[in-house]
Amino acid sequence: MSAVWVLNGPNLGRLGSREPDVYGSMDHAGLVTACQEAGKELGFEVEVRQTDDEAELVRWLHEAADAAIPVVLNPAAFTHYSYAVRDACAQLRAPLIEVHISNPATREAFRHTSVVAGVATGTIAGFGIDSYRLALRALARL
C-alpha cells in the first residue's frame, strides 16, 4: 500500500462542535475513520494528523517532502496567510491536494485567498467531509 498523509491545521480537532452549520456534525475521529476507509478502498495507507501549531505542520510537510509522500492538506486558517506553510508545500515532491470542508469563496472576504493553492496540484472545497474522499480519489488517478 502507498502512504498518503492527510494533514489538518488549526481548529479541525474541534470538528463536530465547531460551527456545525458550516463544518458539519462529524467529529475529528470520524474524519480519521472516513479518510482511512476511503484510502483503504483506493490502496492507500492513510495517516491523518491534526495540529493547531504552524511550526509542527511545517515540520510534517518537510517530512513528507523528504519521503516523497503525497499529501491531502486542509491548512484551515493557515490557508490565508502562512507563507511558511506555503513554502513547505512548495518543497513537496509528490502531489498535494488542498482541501476545505466549506467553500472559502462563499464566505468572508479574507477567506477568498489561498497562499497554498498556487503550489498545490489541485484544490477541492465545499463538499464537507467528502472533500477529503474526493482528494484521495484524485490522488489515486494521478
DSSP file with accessible surface (Angstrom, degrees, kcal/mol):
  #  RESIDUE AA STRUCTURE BP1 BP2  ACC     N-H-->O    O-->H-N    N-H-->O    O-->H-N    TCO  KAPPA ALPHA  PHI   PSI    X-CA   Y-CA   Z-CA
    1    1 A M              0   0  146      0, 0.0     2,-0.3     0, 0.0    43,-0.2   0.000 360.0 360.0 360.0 140.1    0.0    0.0    0.0
    2    2 A S  E     -a   44   0A  76     41,-1.6    43,-3.1     1,-0.1     2,-0.2  -0.625 360.0-119.6 -82.4 142.0    1.2    3.5   -0.8
    3    3 A A  E     +a   45   0A  43     -2,-0.3     2,-0.4    41,-0.2    43,-0.2  -0.567  30.8 178.5 -82.5 141.0    1.3    6.0    2.0
    4    4 A V  E     -a   46   0A   0     41,-2.1    43,-2.4    -2,-0.2     2,-0.5  -0.989  16.0-147.5-137.5 134.4   -0.7    9.2    2.0
    5    5 A W  E     -ab  47  71A  19     65,-2.5    67,-2.8    -2,-0.4     2,-0.6  -0.898   3.0-160.4-103.5 134.3   -0.8   11.8    4.7
    6    6 A V  E     -ab  48  72A   0     41,-3.0    43,-2.8    -2,-0.5     2,-0.5  -0.965  17.8-169.5-108.8 111.6   -3.9   13.8    5.5
    7    7 A L  E     -ab  49  73A   0     65,-2.8    67,-2.8    -2,-0.6     2,-0.4  -0.907   4.4-167.0-110.9 133.6   -2.7   16.9    7.4
    8    8 A N  E     -ab  50  74A   0     41,-2.0    43,-2.2    -2,-0.5     3,-0.1  -0.966   6.4-149.3-124.9 135.9   -5.1   19.3    9.1
    9    9 A G    >   -     0   0    0     65,-2.7     3,-1.3    -2,-0.4     4,-0.3   0.111  48.5 -23.4 -87.8-159.1   -4.5   22.7   10.5
   10   10 A P  T 3  S+     0   0   13      0, 0.0    67,-0.4     0, 0.0    -1,-0.2  -0.070 119.9   6.9 -61.8 144.3   -5.9   24.7   13.4
   11   11 A N  T >  S+     0   0   67     -3,-0.1     3,-1.6     1,-0.1     7,-0.1   0.235  91.5 108.4  74.8  -7.5   -9.3   24.1   14.9
   12   12 A L  G X   +     0   0    3     -3,-1.3     3,-1.4     1,-0.3    -1,-0.1   0.737  68.0  68.8 -72.9 -16.6  -10.0   21.0   12.9
   13   13 A G  G 3  S+     0   0   36     -4,-0.3    15,-0.3     1,-0.2    -1,-0.3   0.648  94.1  60.5 -67.9 -12.7   -9.6   18.9   16.1
   14   14 A R  G X> S+     0   0  147     -3,-1.6     4,-2.1    13,-0.1     3,-1.9   0.208  73.6 142.1-101.1  13.4  -12.8   20.6   17.1
   15   15 A L  T <4  +     0   0    6     -3,-1.4    13,-0.6     1,-0.2    14,-0.2  -0.231  64.2  32.8 -52.8 146.8  -14.9   19.2   14.3
   16   16 A G  T 34 S+     0   0   26      8,-0.6    -1,-0.2     2,-0.4    11,-0.2  -0.118 125.2  44.7  94.1 -34.2  -18.4   18.3   15.4
   17   17 A S  T <4 S+     0   0   74     -3,-1.9     2,-0.7     9,-0.1    -2,-0.2   0.635  93.5  84.5-112.1 -20.4  -18.6   21.1   18.0
   18   18 A R  S  < S-     0   0   50     -4,-2.1     5,-0.4     1,-0.2    -2,-0.4  -0.736 118.5 -39.6 -89.3 113.5  -17.1   24.0   16.0
   19   19 A E    >>  -     0   0   80     -2,-0.7     4,-2.8     1,-0.1     3,-2.1   0.865  65.9-171.7  38.4  65.2  -19.8   25.7   13.8
   20   20 A P  H 3> S+     0   0   66      0, 0.0     4,-1.8     0, 0.0    -1,-0.1   0.780  80.9  64.7 -59.9 -23.4  -21.6   22.5   12.8
   21   21 A D  H 34 S+     0   0  145      2,-0.2    -2,-0.1     1,-0.2     4,-0.1   0.774 116.6  28.8 -68.8 -21.9  -23.8   24.5   10.4
   22   22 A V  H <4 S+     0   0   42     -3,-2.1    -1,-0.2     2,-0.1    -3,-0.1   0.825 135.1  27.4 -99.7 -45.1  -20.5   25.3    8.4
   23   23 A Y  H  < S-     0   0   18     -4,-2.8     3,-0.2    -5,-0.4    -2,-0.2   0.418 104.1-121.7-106.2  -1.4  -18.3   22.3    9.1
   24   24 A G     <  -     0   0   32     -4,-1.8    -8,-0.6    -5,-0.4    -1,-0.3  -0.162  28.3 -79.2  87.2 178.4  -20.9   19.5    9.8
   25   25 A S  S    S+     0   0  107    -10,-0.1     2,-0.2    -4,-0.1    -1,-0.2   0.540  88.0 110.2-100.0  -8.9  -21.5   17.3   12.7
   26   26 A M        -     0   0   63     -3,-0.2   -10,-0.1    -6,-0.1    -9,-0.1  -0.502  61.2-139.5 -70.0 134.4  -18.8   14.7   12.2
   27   27 A D     >  -     0   0   86     -2,-0.2     4,-1.9   -11,-0.2   -11,-0.2  -0.293  29.0 -95.5 -86.5 176.9  -16.0   14.9   14.8
   28   28 A H  H  > S+     0   0   36    -13,-0.6     4,-2.6   -15,-0.3     5,-0.2   0.886 124.4  56.2 -63.4 -37.8  -12.3   14.6   14.1
   29   29 A A  H  > S+     0   0   62      1,-0.2     4,-2.3     2,-0.2    -1,-0.2   0.906 107.4  50.2 -61.0 -38.7  -12.3   10.9   15.0
   30   30 A G  H  > S+     0   0   20      2,-0.2     4,-2.8     1,-0.2    -1,-0.2   0.885 108.4  52.4 -65.2 -38.5  -15.0   10.3   12.4
   31   31 A L  H  X S+     0   0    0     -4,-1.9     4,-2.7     2,-0.2     5,-0.2   0.927 108.2  51.1 -61.6 -44.4  -12.9   12.2    9.8
   32   32 A V  H  X S+     0   0   31     -4,-2.6     4,-2.6     1,-0.2     5,-0.2   0.952 112.5  45.7 -58.1 -49.3   -9.9   10.0   10.6
   33   33 A T  H  X S+     0   0   65     -4,-2.3     4,-2.8     1,-0.2     5,-0.3   0.927 112.3  50.9 -61.1 -45.2  -12.0    6.9   10.1
   34   34 A A  H  X S+     0   0    6     -4,-2.8     4,-2.4     1,-0.2    -1,-0.2   0.913 112.9  45.9 -60.7 -42.6  -13.6    8.2    6.9
   35   35 A C  H  X S+     0   0    1     -4,-2.7     4,-2.6     2,-0.2    -1,-0.2   0.914 113.7  48.1 -67.9 -42.7  -10.2    9.0    5.4
   36   36 A Q  H  X S+     0   0   90     -4,-2.6     4,-2.4    -5,-0.2    -2,-0.2   0.911 113.5  47.3 -66.3 -40.4   -8.6    5.7    6.4
   37   37 A E  H  X S+     0   0  119     -4,-2.8     4,-1.9    -5,-0.2    -2,-0.2   0.929 114.0  46.8 -66.3 -44.0  -11.6    3.7    5.0
   38   38 A A  H  X S+     0   0   11     -4,-2.4     4,-1.0    -5,-0.3    -2,-0.2   0.914 113.2  50.1 -63.4 -41.8  -11.6    5.7    1.7
   39   39 A G  H ><>S+     0   0    0     -4,-2.6     5,-3.2    -5,-0.2     3,-0.8   0.914 106.5  54.3 -62.2 -43.8   -7.9    5.3    1.4
   40   40 A K  H ><5S+     0   0  152     -4,-2.4     3,-1.4     1,-0.3    -1,-0.2   0.907 104.9  54.4 -58.4 -42.1   -8.0    1.6    2.0
   41   41 A E  H 3<5S+     0   0  157     -4,-1.9    -1,-0.3     1,-0.3    -2,-0.2   0.787 112.5  44.9 -61.4 -26.8  -10.5    1.2   -0.9
   42   42 A L  T <<5S-     0   0   61     -4,-1.0    -1,-0.3    -3,-0.8    -2,-0.2   0.364 122.9-102.2 -99.8   1.1   -8.0    3.0   -3.1
   43   43 A G  T < 5S+     0   0   33     -3,-1.4   -41,-1.6    -4,-0.5     2,-0.4   0.698  78.9 131.2  85.7  21.0   -4.9    1.1   -2.0
   44   44 A F  E   < -a    2   0A  23     -5,-3.2     2,-0.8   -43,-0.2    -1,-0.3  -0.842  55.3-142.4-106.9 145.3   -3.6    3.8    0.3
   45   45 A E  E     -a    3   0A 134    -43,-3.1   -41,-2.1    -2,-0.4     2,-0.5  -0.925  32.7-157.0 -98.9 107.8   -2.4    3.6    3.9
   46   46 A V  E     -a    4   0A  11     -2,-0.8     2,-0.5   -10,-0.2   -41,-0.2  -0.786  14.9-168.3 -98.1 127.4   -3.7    6.9    5.2
   47   47 A E  E     -a    5   0A  84    -43,-2.4   -41,-3.0    -2,-0.5     2,-0.5  -0.967  10.8-158.7-110.3 124.7   -2.2    8.6    8.2
   48   48 A V  E     +a    6   0A  22     -2,-0.5     2,-0.3   -43,-0.2   -41,-0.2  -0.908  13.6 176.2-108.8 130.1   -4.3   11.5    9.5
   49   49 A R  E     -a    7   0A  41    -43,-2.8   -41,-2.0    -2,-0.5     2,-0.4  -0.963   9.4-168.5-130.8 150.4   -2.7   14.3   11.6
   50   50 A Q  E     +a    8   0A  50     -2,-0.3     2,-0.3   -43,-0.2   -41,-0.2  -0.999  10.6 169.3-139.2 138.1   -4.1   17.5   13.1
   51   51 A T        -     0   0    7    -43,-2.2   -39,-0.2    -2,-0.4    -2,-0.0  -0.996  33.7-158.7-146.4 149.8   -2.3   20.4   14.7
   52   52 A D  S    S+     0   0  100     -2,-0.3     2,-0.6   -42,-0.2   -43,-0.1   0.315  76.8  93.5 -99.3   3.7   -3.0   23.9   15.9
   53   53 A D     >  -     0   0   75      1,-0.2     4,-2.0   -44,-0.1     5,-0.2  -0.872  61.8-158.2-108.2 116.0    0.7   24.7   15.7
   54   54 A E  H  > S+     0   0   65     -2,-0.6     4,-2.4     1,-0.2     5,-0.2   0.898  94.0  53.1 -59.0 -42.8    2.1   26.2   12.5
   55   55 A A  H  > S+     0   0   45      1,-0.2     4,-2.4     2,-0.2    -1,-0.2   0.893 107.7  50.9 -63.9 -38.4    5.7   25.0   13.2
   56   56 A E  H  > S+     0   0   65      2,-0.2     4,-2.4     1,-0.2    -1,-0.2   0.926 109.4  50.6 -65.1 -41.7    4.5   21.4   13.7
   57   57 A L  H  X S+     0   0    0     -4,-2.0     4,-2.4     1,-0.2    -2,-0.2   0.925 109.6  51.0 -61.6 -42.3    2.6   21.5   10.4
   58   58 A V  H  X S+     0   0   22     -4,-2.4     4,-2.4     1,-0.2    -1,-0.2   0.933 108.9  51.3 -61.1 -43.5    5.7   22.8    8.6
   59   59 A R  H  X S+     0   0  130     -4,-2.4     4,-2.4     1,-0.2    -1,-0.2   0.919 109.5  50.2 -60.6 -43.1    7.8   20.0   10.1
   60   60 A W  H  X S+     0   0   29     -4,-2.4     4,-2.5     1,-0.2    -1,-0.2   0.909 109.6  50.7 -62.3 -41.1    5.3   17.4    8.9
   61   61 A L  H  X S+     0   0    0     -4,-2.4     4,-2.5     2,-0.2    -1,-0.2   0.896 109.1  51.5 -64.5 -37.9    5.4   18.9    5.4
   62   62 A H  H  X S+     0   0   69     -4,-2.4     4,-2.8     2,-0.2    -2,-0.2   0.924 109.7  50.1 -63.0 -42.9    9.2   18.7    5.4
   63   63 A E  H  X S+     0   0   92     -4,-2.4     4,-1.9     1,-0.2    -2,-0.2   0.916 111.4  48.4 -59.8 -46.0    9.0   15.1    6.4
   64   64 A A  H  X>S+     0   0    0     -4,-2.5     5,-2.3     2,-0.2     4,-0.6   0.895 111.4  50.6 -62.8 -40.0    6.5   14.4    3.6
   65   65 A A  H ><5S+     0   0    4     -4,-2.5     3,-1.0     1,-0.2    -2,-0.2   0.944 110.6  48.2 -62.4 -47.3    8.8   16.2    1.1
   66   66 A D  H 3<5S+     0   0  127     -4,-2.8    -1,-0.2     1,-0.3    -2,-0.2   0.837 118.8  39.7 -63.8 -33.2   11.8   14.2    2.2
   67   67 A A  H 3<5S-     0   0   61     -4,-1.9    -1,-0.3    -5,-0.2    -2,-0.2   0.391 106.7-124.3 -97.0   1.7   10.0   10.9    1.9
   68   68 A A  T <<5 +     0   0   44     -3,-1.0    -3,-0.2    -4,-0.6    -4,-0.1   0.893  51.5 164.3  53.7  46.3    8.0   11.9   -1.3
   69   69 A I      < -     0   0   23     -5,-2.3    25,-0.3    -6,-0.1    -1,-0.2  -0.800  39.7-119.4 -94.4 129.0    4.7   11.2    0.4
   70   70 A P        -     0   0   30      0, 0.0   -65,-2.5     0, 0.0     2,-0.4  -0.383  33.0-150.5 -63.6 147.2    1.5   12.5   -1.3
   71   71 A V  E     -bc   5  96A   0     24,-2.3    26,-2.6   -67,-0.2     2,-0.5  -0.974  22.2-162.9-129.4 134.7   -0.4   15.0    1.0
   72   72 A V  E     -bc   6  97A   0    -67,-2.8   -65,-2.8    -2,-0.4     2,-0.5  -0.983  30.9-168.7-105.0 119.5   -4.0   15.9    1.3
   73   73 A L  E     -bc   7  98A   0     24,-2.8    26,-2.8    -2,-0.5   -65,-0.2  -0.961  29.8-176.5-123.5 124.4   -3.9   19.2    3.3
   74   74 A N  E     -b    8   0A   7    -67,-2.8   -65,-2.7    -2,-0.5   -62,-0.1  -0.903  11.4-178.1-107.3  95.2   -6.5   21.2    5.0
   75   75 A P    >   -     0   0    0      0, 0.0     3,-1.8     0, 0.0     4,-0.2   0.602  15.6-171.3 -72.4  -8.7   -4.4   24.2    6.1
   76   76 A A  G >  S-     0   0   15     23,-0.4     3,-2.2     1,-0.3     4,-0.3  -0.240  70.1  -2.4  53.5-133.6   -7.5   25.8    7.7
   77   77 A A  G >  S+     0   0   39    -67,-0.4     3,-1.3     1,-0.3     4,-0.4   0.795 128.9  68.0 -61.1 -25.8   -6.8   29.3    8.9
   78   78 A F  G X> S+     0   0   10     -3,-1.8     4,-2.1     1,-0.3     3,-0.9   0.726  82.2  80.4 -64.9 -18.7   -3.1   29.0    7.7
   79   79 A T  G <4 S+     0   0    2     -3,-2.2    36,-3.0     1,-0.2    37,-0.6   0.849  93.4  45.0 -50.6 -39.8   -4.6   28.9    4.1
   80   80 A H  G <4 S+     0   0   30     -3,-1.3    -1,-0.2    -4,-0.3    -2,-0.2   0.579 131.3   4.3 -93.6 -10.9   -4.9   32.6    4.0
   81   81 A Y  T <4 S+     0   0  123     -3,-0.9     2,-1.3    -4,-0.4    -2,-0.2   0.500  85.2 112.0-151.3  -9.5   -1.6   33.9    5.4
   82   82 A S     X  +     0   0    2     -4,-2.1     4,-2.3     1,-0.2     5,-0.1  -0.588  25.3 170.9 -88.1  98.2    1.0   31.3    6.2
   83   83 A Y  H  > S+     0   0  150     -2,-1.3     4,-2.8     1,-0.2     5,-0.2   0.779  80.6  62.3 -71.8 -23.1    3.9   31.7    3.8
   84   84 A A  H  > S+     0   0   49      2,-0.2     4,-2.0     1,-0.2    -1,-0.2   0.934 107.2  42.7 -65.2 -44.3    5.8   29.3    6.0
   85   85 A V  H  > S+     0   0    0      2,-0.2     4,-2.6     1,-0.2    -2,-0.2   0.937 114.7  51.4 -66.6 -43.4    3.2   26.6    5.2
   86   86 A R  H  X S+     0   0   81     -4,-2.3     4,-2.0     1,-0.2    -2,-0.2   0.930 110.6  47.8 -58.5 -45.9    3.1   27.6    1.5
   87   87 A D  H  X S+     0   0   82     -4,-2.8     4,-0.6     1,-0.2    -1,-0.2   0.878 111.2  50.6 -67.4 -35.0    6.9   27.4    1.2
   88   88 A A  H >< S+     0   0    1     -4,-2.0     3,-1.0     1,-0.2     4,-0.3   0.906 109.5  51.7 -66.5 -40.4    6.9   24.0    2.9
   89   89 A C  H >< S+     0   0    3     -4,-2.6     3,-1.7     1,-0.2    -2,-0.2   0.880 101.7  60.9 -61.7 -37.6    4.2   22.8    0.5
   90   90 A A  H 3< S+     0   0   50     -4,-2.0    -1,-0.2     1,-0.3    -2,-0.2   0.726  98.4  59.1 -64.7 -19.0    6.3   24.1   -2.5
   91   91 A Q  T << S+     0   0  106     -3,-1.0    -1,-0.3    -4,-0.6    -2,-0.2   0.570  77.8 116.7 -86.5  -8.8    9.0   21.6   -1.4
   92   92 A L    <   -     0   0   24     -3,-1.7   -27,-0.1    -4,-0.3     4,-0.1  -0.333  47.1-165.7 -63.0 139.7    6.8   18.5   -1.8
   93   93 A R  S    S+     0   0  168    -29,-0.2    -1,-0.1   -28,-0.2   -28,-0.1   0.491  72.4  57.8-103.0  -9.4    8.0   16.1   -4.4
   94   94 A A  S    S-     0   0   20    -25,-0.3   -25,-0.1     1,-0.1   -23,-0.1  -0.722 106.0 -66.7-112.7 168.5    4.7   14.1   -4.5
   95   95 A P        -     0   0   42      0, 0.0   -24,-2.3     0, 0.0     2,-0.4  -0.175  42.7-156.3 -59.2 148.9    1.2   15.5   -5.3
   96   96 A L  E     -c   71   0A   3    -26,-0.2    25,-2.6    23,-0.1    26,-1.2  -0.997   5.3-168.4-126.5 122.1   -0.5   17.9   -2.9
   97   97 A I  E     -cd  72 122A   6    -26,-2.6   -24,-2.8    -2,-0.4     2,-0.4  -0.965  12.5-148.8-111.4 119.7   -4.3   18.3   -2.8
   98   98 A E  E     -cd  73 123A   2     24,-2.7    26,-2.7    -2,-0.6     2,-0.3  -0.741  21.7-171.7 -83.7 131.1   -5.6   21.3   -0.8
   99   99 A V  E     - d   0 124A   0    -26,-2.8   -23,-0.4    -2,-0.4     2,-0.3  -0.934  15.6-175.5-126.3 153.0   -9.0   20.6    0.7
  100  100 A H  E     - d   0 125A  12     24,-1.8    26,-1.1    -2,-0.3    27,-0.6  -0.988  22.2-147.2-142.6 138.8  -11.6   22.6    2.6
  101  101 A I  S    S+     0   0    7     -2,-0.3    27,-2.3    24,-0.2     2,-0.1   0.934  91.5  36.5 -69.1 -47.7  -14.8   21.3    4.2
  102  102 A S  S    S-     0   0   16     25,-0.2    24,-1.0    24,-0.1    25,-0.2  -0.430  98.9-101.4 -93.8 176.3  -16.6   24.6    3.4
  103  103 A N    >   -     0   0   62     23,-0.2     3,-2.1    22,-0.2     4,-0.2  -0.859  27.8-162.5-100.5 103.1  -16.2   26.6    0.3
  104  104 A P  G >  S+     0   0   16      0, 0.0     3,-1.6     0, 0.0     7,-0.2   0.813  85.5  66.4 -56.7 -28.1  -14.0   29.6    1.2
  105  105 A A  G 3  S+     0   0   65      1,-0.3     7,-0.1     7,-0.1    -2,-0.0   0.693 101.0  49.3 -69.1 -16.2  -15.0   31.5   -1.9
  106  106 A T  G <  S+     0   0  107     -3,-2.1    -1,-0.3     5,-0.1     3,-0.1   0.355 107.0  67.2-101.6   5.8  -18.6   31.8   -0.5
  107  107 A R  S <  S-     0   0   44     -3,-1.6     5,-0.1     1,-0.3     0, 0.0  -0.157 100.7 -27.3-110.3-158.1  -17.5   33.0    2.9
  108  108 A E    >   -     0   0   88      1,-0.1     3,-1.9    -2,-0.1     4,-0.3  -0.156  63.9-112.8 -56.2 148.9  -15.9   36.1    4.4
  109  109 A A  G >  S+     0   0   78      1,-0.3     3,-1.9     2,-0.2     4,-0.3   0.838 113.9  62.3 -55.4 -37.6  -13.7   38.1    2.0
  110  110 A F  G >  S+     0   0  122      1,-0.3     3,-0.6     2,-0.1    -1,-0.3   0.766  99.3  57.6 -64.0 -19.8  -10.5   37.3    4.0
  111  111 A R  G <  S+     0   0   35     -3,-1.9    -1,-0.3     1,-0.2    -2,-0.2   0.534  84.7  82.9 -85.1  -5.5  -11.1   33.5    3.2
  112  112 A H  G <  S+     0   0   97     -3,-1.9     2,-0.5    -4,-0.3    -1,-0.2   0.691  79.7  71.1 -75.2 -19.1  -11.1   34.0   -0.6
  113  113 A T    <   -     0   0   92     -3,-0.6     2,-0.5    -4,-0.3     3,-0.1  -0.875  59.5-170.0-105.1 129.7   -7.3   34.0   -0.9
  114  114 A S        -     0   0   33     -2,-0.5     4,-0.4     1,-0.1   -34,-0.2  -0.976  12.6-168.7-114.6 123.2   -5.2   30.8   -0.5
  115  115 A V  S    S+     0   0   18    -36,-3.0   -35,-0.1    -2,-0.5    -1,-0.1   0.656  91.7  54.9 -79.8 -13.0   -1.5   31.2   -0.4
  116  116 A V  S >> S+     0   0    0    -37,-0.6     3,-2.2     1,-0.1     4,-0.7   0.806  87.7  76.1 -86.3 -33.4   -1.3   27.3   -0.7
  117  117 A A  G >4 S+     0   0   42      1,-0.3     3,-1.0     2,-0.2    -1,-0.1   0.829  86.0  62.4 -53.3 -36.9   -3.3   27.0   -3.9
  118  118 A G  G 34 S+     0   0   75     -4,-0.4    -1,-0.3     1,-0.3    -2,-0.1   0.681 112.2  36.0 -67.1 -16.8   -0.6   28.2   -6.2
  119  119 A V  G <4 S+     0   0   37     -3,-2.2    -1,-0.3    -4,-0.1     2,-0.2   0.366  98.2 100.9-114.6   1.4    1.7   25.3   -5.2
  120  120 A A  S << S-     0   0   19     -3,-1.0   -23,-0.2    -4,-0.7     3,-0.1  -0.587  73.0-133.3 -86.0 150.9   -1.0   22.6   -4.9
  121  121 A T  S    S-     0   0   82    -25,-2.6     2,-0.3     1,-0.3   -24,-0.2   0.875  86.5 -26.9 -64.7 -36.9   -1.7   20.0   -7.6
  122  122 A G  E     -d   97   0A  28    -26,-1.2   -24,-2.7     2,-0.0     2,-0.4  -0.974  58.9-125.8-168.5 168.8   -5.4   20.9   -7.1
  123  123 A T  E     -d   98   0A  69     -2,-0.3     2,-0.4   -26,-0.2   -24,-0.2  -0.995  14.1-171.4-130.4 135.5   -7.9   22.2   -4.6
  124  124 A I  E     +d   99   0A  31    -26,-2.7   -24,-1.8    -2,-0.4     2,-0.3  -0.997  20.9 161.3-126.6 125.5  -11.2   20.6   -3.6
  125  125 A A  E     +d  100   0A  25     -2,-0.4   -22,-0.2   -26,-0.2   -24,-0.2  -0.994  42.5  32.9-146.5 148.4  -13.6   22.7   -1.4
  126  126 A G  S    S+     0   0   36    -26,-1.1   -23,-0.2   -24,-1.0   -25,-0.2   0.471  79.2 101.9  94.4   5.2  -17.2   22.9   -0.3
  127  127 A F  S >  S-     0   0  126    -27,-0.6     3,-1.2     1,-0.4   -25,-0.2   0.083  76.6-132.4-109.2  22.6  -18.2   19.2   -0.2
  128  128 A G  T >  S-     0   0   26    -27,-2.3     3,-2.0     1,-0.3    -1,-0.4  -0.287  75.7 -17.1  62.2-146.1  -18.0   18.7    3.6
  129  129 A I  T >> S+     0   0   20      1,-0.3     3,-1.5     2,-0.2     4,-1.1   0.797 130.7  74.2 -63.1 -25.6  -16.0   15.6    4.6
  130  130 A D  H <> S+     0   0   84     -3,-1.2     4,-3.0     1,-0.3    -1,-0.3   0.744  78.2  75.6 -61.3 -20.0  -16.5   14.3    1.1
  131  131 A S  H <> S+     0   0    0     -3,-2.0     4,-2.0     1,-0.2    -1,-0.3   0.904  96.6  48.0 -56.1 -39.1  -13.8   16.9    0.1
  132  132 A Y  H <> S+     0   0    1     -3,-1.5     4,-2.3    -4,-0.4    -1,-0.2   0.917 110.8  49.4 -67.7 -44.4  -11.3   14.5    1.7
  133  133 A R  H  X S+     0   0   75     -4,-1.1     4,-2.2     1,-0.2    -2,-0.2   0.913 111.5  49.6 -61.4 -42.3  -12.7   11.5   -0.1
  134  134 A L  H  X S+     0   0   60     -4,-3.0     4,-2.4     2,-0.2    -1,-0.2   0.891 109.2  52.5 -63.8 -38.7  -12.6   13.3   -3.4
  135  135 A A  H  X S+     0   0    0     -4,-2.0     4,-2.4    -5,-0.2    -2,-0.2   0.914 108.7  49.5 -64.1 -42.3   -9.0   14.3   -2.8
  136  136 A L  H  X S+     0   0    1     -4,-2.3     4,-2.1     1,-0.2    -2,-0.2   0.914 110.6  50.5 -64.6 -38.9   -8.0   10.7   -2.1
  137  137 A R  H  X S+     0   0  134     -4,-2.2     4,-1.2     2,-0.2    -1,-0.2   0.902 108.9  52.1 -62.9 -41.3   -9.7    9.7   -5.4
  138  138 A A  H >X S+     0   0   33     -4,-2.4     4,-0.8     1,-0.2     3,-0.5   0.924 108.2  50.9 -62.0 -41.7   -7.8   12.4   -7.2
  139  139 A L  H >< S+     0   0   13     -4,-2.4     3,-0.8     1,-0.2    -1,-0.2   0.891 105.4  56.5 -62.1 -39.1   -4.5   11.2   -5.8
  140  140 A A  H 3< S+     0   0   46     -4,-2.1    -1,-0.2     1,-0.2    -2,-0.2   0.807 108.0  48.9 -63.0 -26.7   -5.4    7.6   -7.0
  141  141 A R  H <<        0   0  224     -4,-1.2    -1,-0.2    -3,-0.5    -2,-0.2   0.612 360.0 360.0 -88.2 -14.9   -5.8    8.9  -10.5
  142  142 A L    <<        0   0  121     -4,-0.8    -3,-0.0    -3,-0.8    -4,-0.0  -0.458 360.0 360.0 -79.1 360.0   -2.5   10.8  -10.6
